[in-house]
Amino acid sequence: MISKFMLQDMNSFNSAIFGQDFNCDFLYLSGGLDWGNVPASHNTYNYPGQIGDTFSSTKINNRDITVEGYVFYTLSKDEQNLYLRDEWNDYAYSKIKQKKKILNELINPQHTLRFIINDYYIEGKPSSTPQYGTEEGDNNVYFCKFMFSIFCANPMFKKIVDSQTVLSGDYGGFHFPFILQDNMGYIIGTRINYLMLIVENEGDVAVGGEIKLTAKAEIVNPVIENILTGEYIKINKTLQQGEVITINTVDGEEKGITGYYQGVTRDYLQYWDFSNSWFKFEAGSTMIGYSTDNGSESELEVVVTINPAKYGLEEM
């Protein structure tokens, strides 16, 4: 069970901690947090005389997350000493109103909110502003009950830090403190170079990723291939030293191909081979290979970055 999470406004970057202890900004009790589920829609077809149907496609739908909790305030020892006992309630109520103002600003239906749970996050938009208790038992000088729902168009939990696989590149070997000794060689850096490597996707579904190609010398028509499926991405261009190509196969607005050379970034779609596939990285292991037309693989740095996506977290 998840006993604490952060909710962050991705527009203003204001945030608050929701949890099950009084050290949090807002309190929710057991059963007050519903992460929802991920419904699926299955499409089928059949032929005359066929028994049953055949699946043709599956659509993964959205998720609603509901939080029901309490705005509260407890006086510290210093505050209790600062105010008279008959002033405590009024002071606490003024603090509760301040916290309600914070919650009202945070739960903005026009803004994207991010739930952060340990190493993962999920994003959505509020379905409405917060709903507060209307009875005195739920809204008084001691606490105020609230409820809000977040609509997650993408129902998957993603990692805060992307997973990166280096097919070829340089790693530093120079570390401090560094002590010079006579008659001894030193490793300043190490270069790794693979023609094939496994990209691990620890999520539950196939995801797109970012493939970055950096030319250390002249590179002719580089190709990145999914060895298991035969899908590939070929760039019909001769890359110059220092030129960088970024291919993004993530679904949505990010998908595309750009190039960077001599301080200028521009669209590289004109070099895209139209037999290419915007291939994804399946859950589990995907074997990726790369090649060039001029045999310059050792001069090409290839970095694959993905963000695994999960239907749910083990703590839920």
Secondary structure, DSSP 8 states (H G I E B T S, - for coil): ---EEEEEETTT--EEEEESSTTSSEE--TT-EE-----EEEEEE--TT-SS-EEEEEEE--EEEEEEEEEE----HHHHHHS-GGGHHHHHHHHHHHHHHHHHHHS-TTS-EEEEETTEEEEEEESSS-EE--STTTBSSSEEEEEEEEEESS--EEESS-EEEEEEEEEE---SS----TT-----EEEEE-SEEEEEE-SSS-B-EEEEEEESS-EES-EEEETTT--EEEB-SEE-TT-EEEEE--SSTT-EEEEEETTEEEE-GGGB-TT-----B-SEEEEEEEE-TTS-GGGEEEEEEE--EESS-TT-
